[in-house]
């Protein structure tokens, strides 16, 4: 459709929704670069069509009247990148800003200019013919303008082979044969940032002396066409905008060109313009954009400052046109009572946590659910990322096995040791990965179980009992109790494990990791003391060649290889950072010949305790009735294992991890119960899900989007769910018994460092730690956390103090003879959380924690949160329901 716009008066258009075609009322704005990610359920519920992502480029006319040439000075996808001419590079992506007068001038120019919607042009030559058909231009001026538009623009393209280069040193007119994309365009690494089907938009702006009045042209091509060298990336162009006029003071046309590019980079404006059928629709889209503009006062900020991109982009669904909201009605994304304010799906909605009313009904459902995914659990592991995960988790697992094996040997006077720890970890871990409902879980010795082992041995020693036979009967009774829990579907009680319980347990485990690592390293200072300068054995000497000190030699590298190659190197360093740290530490230790303790791996396959076989006698020197009395400590251990296993399962199976294959709470507990008599009969340690290592395993298998706009953080796509990485880790752990000649070169401080690293990253990533930090930060310097906007600071501190008191009480009980009641105290965290409902309002608990299942059901009646009904206003509460769903407790391993 070609339209010549007369100088008619502009009509006042209040909303773009008035011009939305009827057929589009069931769709909304979308983009291939949606900030909510490709797995966003909100988009599926709204049935939003995904428009192709759009790359916008601004070519500015410079050098008039001496040597006019087109030069690319800006580009946009979601954020703006400016050409830094002096540095010869593109700026970092930043949030674009534009002055209101530029938008107003642009609107006036488009209202009087030429608008071509669904233009049939198939080449740059045909497009220039179309845009120069303006009545105000004489044939001579049309020829000059056409020749100018066909000049090849200059692009700053940093190719991996040639480095920064300009598209053309001498701009010249592009003939029909030269309209093919340049070689540099195909080598542009920016192409990798776009998903398939991406399109481009070209904006040309500048001052032209032979024009007597401004010229504005906006074109939407019917079919996207590659316009030769016009765009730095060989993408088919959908939009073309031309803004030229006589020379004026200032940078008016440059700013109007930026305004067009900013408009096209906005997903809502882009959605409207793609469906516009007239000038009225185009201006309505611009007016709708102006209605949402936020104005910054001129004296309160620096216009030259660049606003960095936000960590999380707000959802586009909040900006749906009003008619779309009315048309969608109840279909618009709405939180259910089973969802909290942060958009996280509560446990009650999980099908794994619904009672069937039949014995072993939950177990049968878990088996049926996981059976259909079993083949893919191995095929999905065929990815290089899994190899990196295997190496990292293997080192973490053997570190855990060695450390807890040593601690267990000390606690049991050699009745168990490192060999039993290696063997038990390998066998039980491999079996669990093959049978479990959640194979990403890593079985290992844990701090709470180690505490119970120490108590059980002390009780046996004080009462002259044979420890291993007594332990065998405890393990048998634990298996029986756990099977009863599986049969009665007790795992559904994990719905009551809210963030309060999870954070308390995770903090306790993390502190055990940190404490053990630091204690081990401090123990090394006695056997391997730190040498002070001046001591006879001080072996490190720094020699200064001259008074000027040491000189660092740096090699200047050619920037031509810094794009793709450095990107690949950074990715490799990130994936294998822990492995490279181990290798580097081993290399330095060997090169410098440091006297450090090395990894001790058993060289013979026999029990640590001399004189005993692999099978434990059922009674030994113990009386027969002890096999019945063992049920009492077994009951306490069953509570501990249930809490340890299921809290870890709840954390790993949170909805924000976007697991596709579901959980298996009943099946996982069944596997732990079946393995318990096996480990007890062989005198091996008891194993349960290890929270920290399991979280590290999941984080090492994160899937993130590759095609993302410059400045945009990669979207979290989920976890690579499979069984092979865990299976490979435990097979390597078993083989490690026979790799003593190689593993003996690994310094123990390196493994303690990994141990410490996992504990620190685990405890630093939970909200509890952030709230503890608030106790030490003055109010005016505190970060802008969401819960601080809705909960008084004194109430936040009270909630944190209660958590700290519970954590301190757990630690004290764990470290004293009263540790026998430690499992009951863990279970008591749920009771404390229930009692908090008498201290805090449901609104406060909703922000600081999560609601209990019965409280979730009562929300609509009590009116705790009226924001559940989406009203479409601009309140910050309505935005929270669309916050990106990212894992709450996250272990970064890169």
URSULQUI-V838326 format. One record per residue. N is the residue number from 1. RES is the residue in three letters. PHI is phi in degrees with one decimal (NA if undefined). Layout:
((N	RES	PHI) (N	RES	PHI))
This chain:
((1	UNK	NA) (2	UNK	-109.4) (3	UNK	-129.0) (4	UNK	-100.3) (5	UNK	-96.3) (6	UNK	-73.0) (7	UNK	-80.6) (8	UNK	-85.4) (9	UNK	-72.1) (10	UNK	-78.5) (11	UNK	-88.7) (12	UNK	-84.2) (13	UNK	-113.8) (14	UNK	-91.9) (15	UNK	-150.5) (16	UNK	-73.0) (17	UNK	-69.4) (18	UNK	-67.7) (19	UNK	-108.1) (20	UNK	-72.8) (21	UNK	-58.5) (22	UNK	-59.8) (23	UNK	-69.5) (24	UNK	-100.1) (25	UNK	-67.6) (26	UNK	-96.1) (27	UNK	-131.2) (28	UNK	-138.7) (29	UNK	-69.2) (30	UNK	-158.0) (31	UNK	-154.1) (32	UNK	-65.2) (33	UNK	-107.6) (34	UNK	-60.8) (35	UNK	-65.7) (36	UNK	-84.2) (37	UNK	85.4) (38	UNK	-69.5) (39	UNK	-102.4) (40	UNK	-68.0) (41	UNK	-72.1) (42	UNK	-61.3) (43	UNK	-64.7) (44	UNK	-69.2) (45	UNK	-67.8) (46	UNK	-87.0) (47	UNK	53.4) (48	UNK	-82.3) (49	UNK	-72.8) (50	UNK	-88.1) (51	UNK	-71.4) (52	UNK	-62.9) (53	UNK	-63.7) (54	UNK	-121.6) (55	UNK	-103.1) (56	UNK	-112.8) (57	UNK	-128.4) (58	UNK	-107.1) (59	UNK	-103.7) (60	UNK	-109.9) (61	UNK	-84.1) (62	UNK	-122.7) (63	UNK	86.3) (64	UNK	-72.6) (65	UNK	-99.8) (66	UNK	-74.5) (67	UNK	-138.9) (68	UNK	-65.5) (69	UNK	-151.7) (70	UNK	-91.0) (71	UNK	-135.0) (72	UNK	-71.3) (73	UNK	-119.3) (74	UNK	-163.3) (75	UNK	-150.3) (76	UNK	-139.2) (77	UNK	-125.3) (78	UNK	-107.8) (79	UNK	-122.7) (80	UNK	-96.1) (81	UNK	-126.3) (82	UNK	-100.2) (83	UNK	-79.8) (84	UNK	-94.7) (85	UNK	-62.3) (86	UNK	-63.7) (87	UNK	-86.7) (88	UNK	64.4) (89	UNK	-154.3) (90	UNK	-91.1) (91	UNK	-71.1) (92	UNK	-68.6) (93	UNK	-60.6) (94	UNK	-148.1) (95	UNK	-69.4) (96	UNK	-74.8) (97	UNK	-127.2) (98	UNK	-146.0) (99	UNK	-77.4) (100	UNK	-59.4) (101	UNK	-58.4) (102	UNK	-65.2) (103	UNK	-67.7) (104	UNK	-68.2) (105	UNK	-64.7) (106	UNK	-62.9) (107	UNK	-61.0) (108	UNK	-64.1) (109	UNK	-68.7) (110	UNK	-68.4) (111	UNK	-64.9) (112	UNK	-104.8) (113	UNK	-98.8) (114	UNK	-108.7) (115	UNK	-120.8) (116	UNK	-118.3) (117	UNK	-105.8) (118	UNK	59.9) (119	UNK	-67.5) (120	UNK	-86.1) (121	UNK	-58.7) (122	UNK	-116.8) (123	UNK	-157.3) (124	UNK	-64.6) (125	UNK	-62.3) (126	UNK	-67.6) (127	UNK	-66.0) (128	UNK	-64.7) (129	UNK	-62.8) (130	UNK	-70.5) (131	UNK	-77.0) (132	UNK	-90.8) (133	UNK	-83.3) (134	UNK	-117.7) (135	UNK	-62.6) (136	UNK	-74.0) (137	UNK	-98.7) (138	UNK	-76.9) (139	UNK	-55.4) (140	UNK	-66.0) (141	UNK	-66.9) (142	UNK	-63.2) (143	UNK	-64.1) (144	UNK	-63.3) (145	UNK	-65.1) (146	UNK	-63.9) (147	UNK	-63.7) (148	UNK	-67.8) (149	UNK	-68.1) (150	UNK	-85.8) (151	UNK	-64.7) (152	UNK	-76.1) (153	UNK	-77.1) (154	UNK	-96.6) (155	UNK	-120.3) (156	UNK	-90.0) (157	UNK	-110.7) (158	UNK	-98.1) (159	UNK	-87.3) (160	UNK	-67.8) (161	UNK	-98.1) (162	UNK	-114.2) (163	UNK	73.6) (164	UNK	-63.3) (165	UNK	-145.8) (166	UNK	-94.8) (167	UNK	-58.0) (168	UNK	-159.2) (169	UNK	-74.2) (170	UNK	-125.2) (171	UNK	-59.8) (172	UNK	-147.1) (173	UNK	-71.6) (174	UNK	-89.3) (175	UNK	-80.9) (176	UNK	-59.6) (177	UNK	-72.7) (178	UNK	-96.5) (179	UNK	-78.7) (180	UNK	-68.8) (181	UNK	-59.6) (182	UNK	-73.2) (183	UNK	-61.9) (184	UNK	-63.4) (185	UNK	-65.2) (186	UNK	-69.1) (187	UNK	-88.9) (188	UNK	-63.8) (189	UNK	-64.6) (190	UNK	-64.3) (191	UNK	-59.5) (192	UNK	-70.1) (193	UNK	-80.6) (194	UNK	-108.5) (195	UNK	-78.8) (196	UNK	-62.2) (197	UNK	89.1) (198	UNK	-65.0) (199	UNK	-124.4) (200	UNK	-128.7) (201	UNK	-135.2) (202	UNK	-109.6) (203	UNK	-121.3) (204	UNK	-114.5) (205	UNK	-142.7) (206	UNK	161.9) (207	UNK	-101.4) (208	UNK	-132.7) (209	UNK	-67.9) (210	UNK	-83.5) (211	UNK	-91.1) (212	UNK	-94.3) (213	UNK	-142.6) (214	UNK	-60.5) (215	UNK	-126.0) (216	UNK	-126.6) (217	UNK	-134.5) (218	UNK	-126.0) (219	UNK	-127.3) (220	UNK	-118.0) (221	UNK	-72.6) (222	UNK	-64.7) (223	UNK	-123.8) (224	UNK	-60.8) (225	UNK	-132.2) (226	UNK	-74.7) (227	UNK	-93.1) (228	UNK	57.3) (229	UNK	-86.1) (230	UNK	-63.6) (231	UNK	-105.6) (232	UNK	-67.7) (233	UNK	-112.3) (234	UNK	-72.3) (235	UNK	-106.0) (236	UNK	-66.3) (237	UNK	-89.5) (238	UNK	-106.6) (239	UNK	-123.1) (240	UNK	-144.1) (241	UNK	-133.2) (242	UNK	-122.8) (243	UNK	-130.8) (244	UNK	-130.0) (245	UNK	-175.6) (246	UNK	-65.6) (247	UNK	-58.3) (248	UNK	-135.9) (249	UNK	-74.7) (250	UNK	83.0) (251	UNK	-119.6) (252	UNK	-62.2) (253	UNK	-72.2) (254	UNK	-62.2) (255	UNK	-69.7) (256	UNK	-66.6) (257	UNK	-63.4) (258	UNK	-62.8) (259	UNK	-62.4) (260	UNK	-62.6) (261	UNK	-63.2) (262	UNK	-65.0) (263	UNK	-61.7) (264	UNK	-68.9) (265	UNK	-79.4) (266	UNK	-81.9) (267	UNK	-64.8) (268	UNK	-68.6) (269	UNK	-62.3) (270	UNK	-60.8) (271	UNK	-62.5) (272	UNK	-70.0) (273	UNK	-68.5) (274	UNK	-63.7) (275	UNK	-109.5) (276	UNK	-70.3) (277	UNK	-121.6) (278	UNK	-158.7) (279	UNK	-59.7) (280	UNK	-56.7) (281	UNK	-66.5) (282	UNK	-64.5) (283	UNK	-68.2) (284	UNK	-64.5) (285	UNK	-63.8) (286	UNK	-67.9) (287	UNK	-64.9) (288	UNK	-63.1) (289	UNK	-64.3) (290	UNK	-63.5) (291	UNK	-66.3) (292	UNK	-102.0) (293	UNK	-70.6) (294	UNK	-101.9) (295	UNK	-96.4) (296	UNK	-100.5) (297	UNK	-62.9) (298	UNK	-64.6) (299	UNK	-93.8) (300	UNK	-115.0) (301	UNK	-156.3) (302	UNK	-93.5) (303	UNK	-61.4) (304	UNK	-83.5) (305	UNK	-70.7) (306	UNK	-103.3) (307	UNK	-81.1) (308	UNK	-67.8) (309	UNK	-61.8) (310	UNK	-70.1) (311	UNK	-66.7) (312	UNK	-129.0) (313	UNK	-77.1) (314	UNK	-67.1) (315	UNK	-70.4) (316	UNK	-75.0) (317	UNK	-67.8) (318	UNK	-66.2) (319	UNK	-99.5) (320	UNK	-59.0) (321	UNK	-56.9) (322	UNK	-60.0) (323	UNK	-67.1) (324	UNK	-66.6) (325	UNK	-64.8) (326	UNK	-65.3) (327	UNK	-66.2) (328	UNK	-74.8) (329	UNK	56.2) (330	UNK	-65.7) (331	UNK	-73.5) (332	UNK	-60.6) (333	UNK	-50.7) (334	UNK	-141.0) (335	UNK	-74.4) (336	UNK	-92.3) (337	UNK	-59.8) (338	UNK	-85.3) (339	UNK	-118.0) (340	UNK	-90.1) (341	UNK	-64.4) (342	UNK	-87.5) (343	UNK	81.3) (344	UNK	-84.1) (345	UNK	-75.9) (346	UNK	-77.6) (347	UNK	-63.8) (348	UNK	-64.8) (349	UNK	-84.0) (350	UNK	-72.0) (351	UNK	-64.6) (352	UNK	-69.9) (353	UNK	-111.2) (354	UNK	-113.7) (355	UNK	-70.2) (356	UNK	-97.7) (357	UNK	81.0) (358	UNK	-122.1) (359	UNK	-62.6) (360	UNK	57.7) (361	UNK	-63.9) (362	UNK	-65.2) (363	UNK	-64.0) (364	UNK	-62.0) (365	UNK	-65.1) (366	UNK	-61.5) (367	UNK	-63.7) (368	UNK	-63.9) (369	UNK	-67.1) (370	UNK	-81.0) (371	UNK	-63.1) (372	UNK	-69.0) (373	UNK	-94.8) (374	UNK	-59.7) (375	UNK	-60.1) (376	UNK	-69.9) (377	UNK	-63.7) (378	UNK	-102.7) (379	UNK	-68.2) (380	UNK	-70.9) (381	UNK	-85.7) (382	UNK	-81.8) (383	UNK	-150.1) (384	UNK	-58.8) (385	UNK	-60.8) (386	UNK	-66.9) (387	UNK	-65.3) (388	UNK	-62.5) (389	UNK	-62.4) (390	UNK	-61.4) (391	UNK	-63.7) (392	UNK	-66.8) (393	UNK	-69.1) (394	UNK	-61.9) (395	UNK	-63.8) (396	UNK	-64.4) (397	UNK	-69.5) (398	UNK	-69.7) (399	UNK	-62.1) (400	UNK	-64.8) (401	UNK	-64.3) (402	UNK	-68.7) (403	UNK	-65.1) (404	UNK	-69.3) (405	UNK	-64.0) (406	UNK	-65.7) (407	UNK	-63.9) (408	UNK	-68.2) (409	UNK	-62.8) (410	UNK	-66.9) (411	UNK	-72.5) (412	UNK	-113.4) (413	UNK	54.6) (414	UNK	85.7) (415	UNK	-64.5) (416	UNK	-135.2) (417	UNK	-156.9) (418	UNK	-66.4) (419	UNK	-62.3) (420	UNK	-61.7) (421	UNK	-65.7) (422	UNK	-63.8) (423	UNK	-65.4) (424	UNK	-63.5) (425	UNK	-61.3) (426	UNK	-66.3) (427	UNK	-71.7) (428	UNK	-67.1) (429	UNK	-64.4) (430	UNK	-64.1) (431	UNK	-63.2) (432	UNK	-65.0) (433	UNK	-63.3) (434	UNK	-79.3) (435	UNK	-110.8) (436	UNK	-72.4) (437	UNK	-79.4) (438	UNK	-122.8) (439	UNK	-70.0) (440	UNK	-73.5) (441	UNK	-70.8) (442	UNK	-106.0) (443	UNK	-78.9) (444	UNK	-164.7) (445	UNK	-70.4) (446	UNK	-126.1) (447	UNK	-58.9) (448	UNK	-59.3) (449	UNK	-67.7) (450	UNK	-62.4) (451	UNK	-60.3) (452	UNK	-66.9) (453	UNK	-60.6) (454	UNK	-63.7) (455	UNK	-66.3) (456	UNK	-64.7) (457	UNK	-67.8) (458	UNK	-63.0) (459	UNK	-63.8) (460	UNK	-65.0) (461	UNK	-68.5) (462	UNK	-68.6) (463	UNK	-109.5) (464	UNK	55.5) (465	UNK	-103.8) (466	UNK	-76.8) (467	UNK	-65.5) (468	UNK	-64.8) (469	UNK	-62.2) (470	UNK	-60.7) (471	UNK	-64.7) (472	UNK	-60.6) (473	UNK	-70.3) (474	UNK	-62.1) (475	UNK	-64.3) (476	UNK	-65.1) (477	UNK	-65.4) (478	UNK	-61.4) (479	UNK	-61.5) (480	UNK	-64.2) (481	UNK	-62.7) (482	UNK	-65.3) (483	UNK	-66.1) (484	UNK	-64.3) (485	UNK	-63.5) (486	UNK	-67.9) (487	UNK	-64.5) (488	UNK	-91.5) (489	UNK	57.3) (490	UNK	-68.3) (491	UNK	-64.8) (492	UNK	-66.0) (493	UNK	-70.5) (494	UNK	-65.9) (495	UNK	-60.4) (496	UNK	-88.1) (497	UNK	-86.5) (498	UNK	-86.2) (499	UNK	-60.3) (500	UNK	-56.6) (501	UNK	-69.9) (502	UNK	-62.6) (503	UNK	-67.6) (504	UNK	-62.3) (505	UNK	-69.0) (506	UNK	-63.9) (507	UNK	-64.7) (508	UNK	-63.6) (509	UNK	-62.6) (510	UNK	-63.5) (511	UNK	-65.5) (512	UNK	-64.4) (513	UNK	-59.5) (514	UNK	-65.4) (515	UNK	-62.9) (516	UNK	-64.1) (517	UNK	-65.4) (518	UNK	-65.4) (519	UNK	-62.2) (520	UNK	-64.1) (521	UNK	-67.6) (522	UNK	-67.4) (523	UNK	-63.2) (524	UNK	-66.2) (525	UNK	-67.7) (526	UNK	-81.1) (527	UNK	-77.8) (528	UNK	-129.6) (529	UNK	-64.9) (530	UNK	-76.1) (531	UNK	-80.6) (532	UNK	-92.6) (533	UNK	-58.6) (534	UNK	99.6) (535	UNK	-76.0) (536	UNK	-60.0) (537	UNK	-96.6) (538	UNK	-67.6) (539	UNK	-105.2) (540	UNK	-103.1) (541	UNK	-128.5) (542	UNK	-104.2) (543	UNK	-107.2) (544	UNK	-101.9) (545	UNK	-67.1) (546	UNK	-158.0) (547	UNK	-59.0) (548	UNK	-74.8) (549	UNK	89.7) (550	UNK	-70.8) (551	UNK	-118.9) (552	UNK	-90.7) (553	UNK	-100.3) (554	UNK	-121.6) (555	UNK	-97.5) (556	UNK	-75.9) (557	UNK	-107.3) (558	UNK	-71.3) (559	UNK	-67.8) (560	UNK	-68.9) (561	UNK	-103.8) (562	UNK	-88.0) (563	UNK	-87.9) (564	UNK	-68.0) (565	UNK	-65.5) (566	UNK	-65.6) (567	UNK	-62.7) (568	UNK	-65.9) (569	UNK	-64.7) (570	UNK	-61.4) (571	UNK	-63.1) (572	UNK	-67.4) (573	UNK	-63.6) (574	UNK	-67.1) (575	UNK	-69.4) (576	UNK	-113.9) (577	UNK	-60.7) (578	UNK	-67.0) (579	UNK	-64.4) (580	UNK	-65.5) (581	UNK	-64.1) (582	UNK	-63.8) (583	UNK	-63.9) (584	UNK	-64.6) (585	UNK	-63.9) (586	UNK	-64.1) (587	UNK	-64.5) (588	UNK	-65.5) (589	UNK	-62.3) (590	UNK	-71.7) (591	UNK	-69.0) (592	UNK	-86.7) (593	UNK	63.1) (594	UNK	-73.7) (595	UNK	-87.0) (596	UNK	-119.9) (597	UNK	-67.2) (598	UNK	-105.4) (599	UNK	-63.8) (600	UNK	-99.1) (601	UNK	-116.1) (602	UNK	-58.4) (603	UNK	-100.5) (604	UNK	-123.2) (605	UNK	-93.2) (606	UNK	-153.9) (607	UNK	-59.3) (608	UNK	-67.6) (609	UNK	-75.8) (610	UNK	-63.1) (611	UNK	89.4) (612	UNK	-110.5) (613	UNK	-87.7) (614	UNK	-73.7) (615	UNK	-88.2) (616	UNK	-88.0) (617	UNK	-67.0) (618	UNK	-63.2) (619	UNK	-121.1) (620	UNK	62.6) (621	UNK	-94.6) (622	UNK	-85.6) (623	UNK	-69.0) (624	UNK	-66.6) (625	UNK	-69.9) (626	UNK	-66.7) (627	UNK	-65.9) (628	UNK	-85.3) (629	UNK	-65.6) (630	UNK	-65.0) (631	UNK	-65.9) (632	UNK	-68.5) (633	UNK	-63.8) (634	UNK	-65.3) (635	UNK	-63.9) (636	UNK	-64.3) (637	UNK	-66.3) (638	UNK	-63.7) (639	UNK	-62.0) (640	UNK	-62.8) (641	UNK	-66.5) (642	UNK	-61.3) (643	UNK	-64.6) (644	UNK	-61.8) (645	UNK	-68.8) (646	UNK	-78.4) (647	UNK	-64.6) (648	UNK	-61.4) (649	UNK	-62.9) (650	UNK	-64.3) (651	UNK	-64.3) (652	UNK	-70.9) (653	UNK	-101.7) (654	UNK	-62.6) (655	UNK	-63.6) (656	UNK	-68.6) (657	UNK	-79.9) (658	UNK	56.6) (659	UNK	-75.1) (660	UNK	-88.9) (661	UNK	-94.2) (662	UNK	79.9) (663	UNK	-98.3) (664	UNK	-161.3) (665	UNK	-60.5) (666	UNK	-68.5) (667	UNK	-66.6) (668	UNK	-64.1) (669	UNK	-66.1) (670	UNK	-63.0) (671	UNK	-64.0) (672	UNK	-62.5) (673	UNK	-65.7) (674	UNK	-67.7) (675	UNK	-76.8) (676	UNK	-62.7) (677	UNK	-63.4) (678	UNK	-63.3) (679	UNK	-67.2) (680	UNK	-69.1) (681	UNK	-68.9) (682	UNK	-95.0) (683	UNK	71.9) (684	UNK	-92.1) (685	UNK	-60.9) (686	UNK	-84.2) (687	UNK	-123.9) (688	UNK	-148.9) (689	UNK	-61.1) (690	UNK	-93.9) (691	UNK	-61.4) (692	UNK	-67.0) (693	UNK	-67.7) (694	UNK	-64.7) (695	UNK	-65.1) (696	UNK	-63.7) (697	UNK	-63.1) (698	UNK	-64.4) (699	UNK	-68.2) (700	UNK	-71.7) (701	UNK	-112.4) (702	UNK	-65.0) (703	UNK	-106.5) (704	UNK	-129.2) (705	UNK	-68.3) (706	UNK	-96.2) (707	UNK	-86.1) (708	UNK	-138.2) (709	UNK	-67.9) (710	UNK	-57.2) (711	UNK	91.1) (712	UNK	-92.4) (713	UNK	-68.5) (714	UNK	-57.7) (715	UNK	-79.0) (716	UNK	-77.1) (717	UNK	-101.0) (718	UNK	134.1) (719	UNK	-116.3) (720	UNK	-78.4) (721	UNK	-83.3) (722	UNK	-165.8) (723	UNK	-107.8) (724	UNK	-73.3) (725	UNK	-64.9) (726	UNK	-62.4) (727	UNK	-61.3) (728	UNK	-64.7) (729	UNK	-60.4) (730	UNK	-76.3) (731	UNK	-65.8) (732	UNK	-63.5) (733	UNK	-63.0) (734	UNK	-67.3) (735	UNK	-66.7) (736	UNK	-58.7) (737	UNK	-60.4) (738	UNK	-102.4) (739	UNK	-108.1) (740	UNK	-56.9) (741	UNK	-60.2) (742	UNK	-94.0) (743	UNK	-70.2) (744	UNK	-69.6) (745	UNK	-88.0) (746	UNK	-80.1) (747	UNK	-67.8) (748	UNK	-63.5) (749	UNK	-57.7) (750	UNK	-65.8) (751	UNK	-68.8) (752	UNK	-64.3) (753	UNK	-63.5) (754	UNK	-63.7) (755	UNK	-58.3) (756	UNK	-65.1) (757	UNK	-60.9) (758	UNK	-65.5) (759	UNK	-66.8) (760	UNK	-67.0) (761	UNK	-66.6) (762	UNK	-69.0) (763	UNK	-76.8) (764	UNK	-82.3) (765	UNK	-101.0) (766	UNK	-99.4) (767	UNK	-64.2) (768	UNK	-55.9) (769	UNK	-65.5) (770	UNK	-63.8) (771	UNK	-72.1) (772	UNK	-65.9) (773	UNK	-63.2) (774	UNK	-63.3) (775	UNK	-64.6) (776	UNK	-106.2) (777	UNK	-108.0) (778	UNK	-59.3) (779	UNK	-58.3) (780	UNK	-73.6) (781	UNK	-105.5) (782	UNK	-74.3) (783	UNK	-66.7) (784	UNK	-85.1) (785	UNK	-87.2) (786	UNK	-61.1) (787	UNK	-70.1) (788	UNK	-72.3) (789	UNK	-78.5) (790	UNK	-124.8) (791	UNK	-123.3) (792	UNK	-56.9) (793	UNK	-60.3) (794	UNK	-63.7) (795	UNK	-72.2) (796	UNK	-62.5) (797	UNK	-64.5) (798	UNK	-64.9) (799	UNK	-62.1) (800	UNK	-64.9) (801	UNK	-63.0) (802	UNK	-64.2) (803	UNK	-63.5) (804	UNK	-62.4) (805	UNK	-63.5) (806	UNK	-63.9) (807	UNK	-64.4) (808	UNK	-63.8) (809	UNK	-64.4) (810	UNK	-61.4) (811	UNK	-67.5) (812	UNK	-65.1) (813	UNK	-63.6) (814	UNK	-63.8) (815	UNK	-98.6) (816	UNK	-120.8) (817	UNK	-59.3) (818	UNK	-76.1) (819	UNK	-65.3) (820	UNK	-63.8) (821	UNK	-95.0) (822	UNK	-56.3) (823	UNK	-59.8) (824	UNK	-66.9) (825	UNK	-66.9) (826	UNK	-62.3) (827	UNK	-64.7) (828	UNK	-66.4) (829	UNK	-59.6) (830	UNK	-65.5) (831	UNK	-66.3) (832	UNK	-62.8) (833	UNK	-63.2) (834	UNK	-65.0) (835	UNK	-70.3) (836	UNK	-64.1) (837	UNK	-67.3) (838	UNK	-86.3) (839	UNK	-103.7) (840	UNK	-114.4) (841	UNK	-76.1) (842	UNK	-57.2) (843	UNK	-63.3) (844	UNK	-68.3) (845	UNK	-66.1) (846	UNK	-65.5) (847	UNK	-83.3) (848	UNK	-87.8) (849	UNK	-143.8) (850	UNK	-137.8) (851	UNK	-87.2) (852	UNK	-66.7) (853	UNK	-53.5) (854	UNK	-70.1) (855	UNK	-71.1) (856	UNK	-60.9) (857	UNK	-70.0) (858	UNK	-91.7) (859	UNK	-59.7) (860	UNK	-60.2) (861	UNK	-72.2) (862	UNK	-81.7) (863	UNK	69.0) (864	UNK	-65.0) (865	UNK	-136.2) (866	UNK	-66.2) (867	UNK	-71.9) (868	UNK	-60.6) (869	UNK	-84.6) (870	UNK	-70.5) (871	UNK	-99.8) (872	UNK	80.1) (873	UNK	-84.2) (874	UNK	-98.5) (875	UNK	-68.6) (876	UNK	-67.5) (877	UNK	-64.1) (878	UNK	-66.5) (879	UNK	-78.1) (880	UNK	-67.9) (881	UNK	-70.2) (882	UNK	-110.4) (883	UNK	-62.1) (884	UNK	-58.3) (885	UNK	-89.7) (886	UNK	-119.2) (887	UNK	-58.4) (888	UNK	-74.4) (889	UNK	-107.4) (890	UNK	-128.5) (891	UNK	-107.4) (892	UNK	-85.7) (893	UNK	-113.2) (894	UNK	-107.7))
